[in-house]
Amino acid sequence: LLWMIINVILFATTYVNYNTDKKYFYLRKYLKTAVAWARGSAAVLNLNCALILLPVCRNLLSYARGSCEYAICSRRVRRLMDKNITFHRYIGYMICLATAIHVYAHCFNFLYFLVSYKAGDPLLNTLNQLNTSLNPIRFSNVTPGITGIIITLALILMYASSTEVIRRSYFEIFWYAHHLFVIFFIGLCIHAVIGVIKVQVNLDTHDPDYCYNKRPWGPPNNLNCSIPIFKRTSTPQVWKWVIGPIVLYIFERIVRFVRSKQKVVISKVINHPSKVLEIQMQKRGFQSVAGQYVFINCPSIARFEWHPFTLTSAPGDDYFSVHVRIVGDWTGALFEACKANENKVQEAWKMPDVYIDGPFGTCSEDVFLYEVAICIGAGIGVTPFASILKSLWYKQRQSDAGPSKTKKVYFFWICPDSNAFEWFAELLKSLEREMLSHDLGDFLEYNIYLTRGLSDKQTKHIMLRETDSEAVDAITGLQQKTHYGRPRWDQIFSDLASTHSGSDLGVFFCGPKALSSVLHKECNKNTSANTRFFYNKENF
């Protein structure tokens, strides 16, 4: 809202200035209100081009989030930091809108300058004959708009390649096209260097309100109205807006490059069912917090591609790991490069070289700030909670593992088919055993939902096992039985609000947008004066 208000104020003040200021009086006689539309949208472009790089400075944001103590930064401020990519997109939309207005207005400006020679207006005819004419078309060596055309084309290509379909299916196109931002910013900084827009500089000897119809101007005919003199407004101003963010972004890229070149050793690769590959790695000095993510680059697959993956290891582990679902060309190539299909132990030197950039913070870091934590994962969106659940358990069991307010954890996992349970169920089994051995079985309450049908063989197996009340679940092998169908979130949140009346409950979700909207509404609906739900969504 603050950002939108600033944009509106900036456009409005610039628009009013160009429509009322005397030094633009004769310019308005040529261009009417089109010049005000062009300059107002240019002011909005200056602001947003200065902001567009900041949300993608992930090292800067991660540092700010980590150093922003809870006592200083409210939950709302910390959650806003997790919306950096959303804000980056909003700024991009605003740049596209302002560019469309700017280009459209300049098309009218060019047309107005052109027809001024044929309009037959005595004032415009007089202005056209001045040596410092406002009309650039009279000069044959002027070719306005070349940089504007270049940066507009770069913007169109970046926008067209950043749609969700392209990002998901043709990531390379998105990746390379987005690097046209270099051309965009270079063109932006030198744009308007020709100085098409001019202003009157001798208002003290030629008041346009009085003199515009007192022609001919200048001595000896008119001593009170000298000939108006027009000069360029100034050198291009946009570089003053963008120089700071560009320097920050260059520093960000240097930090990424230096850190990514540190040696990483793949210590173990595990081929889980359901096309999930677990990669355990080690890197000197690597430190992480539960719920963080890293970017992985494998030069033998694609030298310039970096892909984000959530860490599934806990800070207490002697390695860090990611779980990769094999769904595309890059992940398929990584599976082959790690020789995961050979089902035998591979020596470290046979593993592909990988580079790591990160870790970077997410909203999941705040899970330790709530007495009651509600973790919800859908499908592969369960991966952040591998690290979170292990870290919560370590902190609960060991007093030296760091401070944690969390006394109760609810975990919900929604899966489309039974095969997807297999790799994560092992973690839940180990947590079950450890909690029971420490007499803390009530610390974690988990609910697993299977949303699609079973085969006939699986159905018969379940019916036989259900008759034995002591048996573990037939699908997961856990003591907690699997639910079939979709969760009733209205009932679940209502029960949680009743059970933990007077508490603050942190809800952490990773999964598709449709379910995110449902959960967000339930949090708002069940928040009351004494019981508050705080919703946090991982980028998915």
Disulfide bonds with the S-S distance in Angstrom:
Cys68-Cys73 1.27
Cys211-Cys225 1.99
